[in-house]
């Protein structure tokens, strides 16, 4: 059984023992199980990649939440003010992501962020076409997407 499955099982046991199957009970059970597995990892002979990956997934979620909030505010401000601040363009972003799952996550997270939309991936899977609502400086938008969203996704999958 993988460490993730064991961690989920421990979260379920914790929620059952606390007699509350709430989201908070499952999260606290997951965190307690995570800590217990981290302490017991040398006994299993497992590598620490699971523990690093969980931290990186949490970082990705926090980064995306912040980016979602800031871009929502920017789009709302542009829509609600009389001045048109947008300068829409279609950009070609070179991809460092190689696997299908990495590309899928990068494109979906970009599309979920207000003001940007993933349009297509080139045949050779090296270029992502993105529509950006605020592309006053297209090179800066590409740099921000690469150093932000794509970088965070790639960190989750590196070993």
C-alpha positions as CSV (number, residue, x, y, z in Angstrom):
1,X,0.0,0.0,0.0
2,X,1.3,3.4,-0.8
3,X,1.9,6.0,1.8
4,X,-0.8,8.2,0.4
5,X,-3.4,5.3,0.8
6,X,-2.2,4.7,4.3
7,X,-2.5,8.4,5.1
8,X,-6.1,8.5,3.7
9,X,-6.9,5.3,5.8
10,X,-5.4,7.0,8.9
11,X,-7.5,10.1,8.2
12,X,-10.7,8.0,8.0
13,X,-9.8,6.1,11.2
14,X,-9.2,9.4,13.0
15,X,-12.6,10.8,11.8
16,X,-14.3,7.5,13.0
17,X,-12.6,7.6,16.4
18,X,-13.6,11.2,16.9
19,X,-17.2,10.3,15.9
20,X,-17.4,13.2,13.4
21,X,-17.1,12.6,9.7
22,X,-16.6,16.3,8.9
23,X,-14.2,17.9,6.5
24,X,-12.2,19.3,9.4
25,X,-12.0,15.9,11.1
26,X,-10.7,14.4,7.9
27,X,-8.1,17.2,7.4
28,X,-6.9,17.0,11.0
29,X,-6.7,13.2,10.6
30,X,-4.7,13.5,7.4
31,X,-2.3,15.9,9.1
32,X,-1.9,13.7,12.2
33,X,-1.4,10.6,9.9
34,X,1.1,12.6,7.8
35,X,3.1,13.4,10.9
36,X,3.0,9.8,12.1
37,X,4.0,8.4,8.7
38,X,6.9,11.0,8.6
39,X,8.2,9.8,11.9
40,X,7.8,6.1,10.9
41,X,9.2,6.5,7.4
42,X,12.6,5.0,8.3
43,X,10.9,1.8,9.5
44,X,9.2,1.4,6.1
45,X,12.4,2.0,4.2
46,X,10.4,4.5,2.0
47,X,12.0,7.5,0.4
48,X,10.9,10.9,1.5
49,X,9.5,11.9,-1.9
50,X,5.9,11.4,-0.7
51,X,6.4,13.9,2.1
52,X,8.1,16.5,-0.2
53,X,5.3,16.0,-2.8
54,X,2.5,16.7,-0.3
55,X,4.2,19.9,0.8
56,X,4.6,21.0,-2.8
57,X,0.9,20.2,-3.6
58,X,-0.1,22.4,-0.7
59,X,2.2,25.1,-2.0
60,X,0.6,24.8,-5.5
61,X,-2.9,25.1,-4.0
62,X,-1.9,28.2,-2.0
63,X,-0.2,29.8,-5.0
64,X,-3.2,29.1,-7.3
65,X,-5.6,30.5,-4.7
66,X,-3.6,33.7,-4.4
67,X,-3.3,34.0,-8.2
68,X,-7.0,33.3,-8.6
69,X,-7.9,36.0,-6.0
70,X,-5.6,38.6,-7.5
71,X,-6.6,38.0,-11.1
72,X,-10.3,38.0,-10.1
73,X,-9.8,41.4,-8.5
74,X,-8.0,42.7,-11.6
75,X,-10.7,41.5,-14.0
76,X,-13.5,42.9,-11.7
77,X,-11.7,46.3,-11.5
78,X,-11.3,46.4,-15.3
79,X,-15.0,45.5,-15.8
80,X,-16.4,47.9,-13.2
81,X,-14.4,51.0,-14.1
82,X,-15.2,53.1,-17.1
83,X,-11.6,52.9,-18.5
84,X,-10.8,49.8,-20.6
85,X,-7.6,48.4,-19.1
86,X,-7.5,45.3,-21.2
87,X,-5.2,44.6,-24.2
88,X,-6.1,41.1,-25.2
89,X,-3.6,39.0,-27.2
90,X,-3.0,35.4,-28.1
91,X,0.5,34.4,-26.9
92,X,2.8,31.5,-27.7
93,X,4.2,30.1,-24.4
94,X,7.0,27.6,-24.8
95,X,6.3,24.6,-22.5
96,X,8.8,22.9,-20.2
97,X,6.1,20.4,-19.1
98,X,6.4,17.2,-21.0
99,X,4.1,14.5,-19.6
100,X,0.4,14.6,-20.4
101,X,-0.5,15.2,-16.7
102,X,1.9,18.1,-16.4
103,X,0.5,19.7,-19.5
104,X,-3.1,19.1,-18.5
105,X,-2.5,20.7,-15.1
106,X,-0.7,23.7,-16.5
107,X,-3.4,24.3,-19.1
108,X,-6.3,23.8,-16.8
109,X,-4.9,26.1,-14.0
110,X,-4.2,28.8,-16.6
111,X,-7.8,28.5,-17.9
112,X,-9.3,28.6,-14.4
113,X,-7.5,31.9,-13.7
114,X,-9.7,34.9,-14.8
115,X,-8.1,36.9,-17.6
116,X,-6.2,33.9,-19.2
117,X,-7.4,31.0,-21.3
118,X,-5.5,28.1,-22.7
119,X,-6.5,27.7,-26.3
120,X,-4.4,24.9,-27.8
121,X,-1.2,22.9,-27.5
122,X,1.0,22.5,-30.6
123,X,1.4,19.2,-32.3
124,X,4.9,18.7,-31.0
125,X,3.7,19.6,-27.4
126,X,6.3,22.3,-27.1
127,X,4.1,25.4,-27.3
128,X,0.9,26.5,-25.5
129,X,-1.3,29.1,-27.1
130,X,-2.8,31.3,-24.4
131,X,-5.3,34.2,-24.7
132,X,-4.4,36.9,-22.1
133,X,-6.8,39.7,-21.3
134,X,-4.1,42.0,-20.0
135,X,-1.1,41.6,-22.4
136,X,0.3,45.1,-22.4
137,X,3.7,43.4,-22.2
138,X,3.3,39.9,-23.8
139,X,6.8,38.8,-22.8
140,X,6.1,39.6,-19.1
141,X,2.9,37.7,-19.2
142,X,4.7,34.6,-20.6
143,X,7.5,35.0,-18.0
144,X,4.9,35.2,-15.2
145,X,3.0,32.1,-16.4
146,X,6.3,30.1,-16.8
147,X,7.8,31.2,-13.5
148,X,4.5,30.9,-11.7
149,X,2.0,28.3,-12.7
150,X,4.2,26.1,-14.8
151,X,7.1,26.2,-12.3
152,X,4.8,25.2,-9.4
153,X,3.2,22.3,-11.4
154,X,6.7,21.0,-12.4
155,X,7.9,21.1,-8.8
156,X,5.1,18.8,-7.8
157,X,6.2,16.1,-10.3
158,X,10.0,16.3,-9.9
159,X,11.6,13.7,-7.7
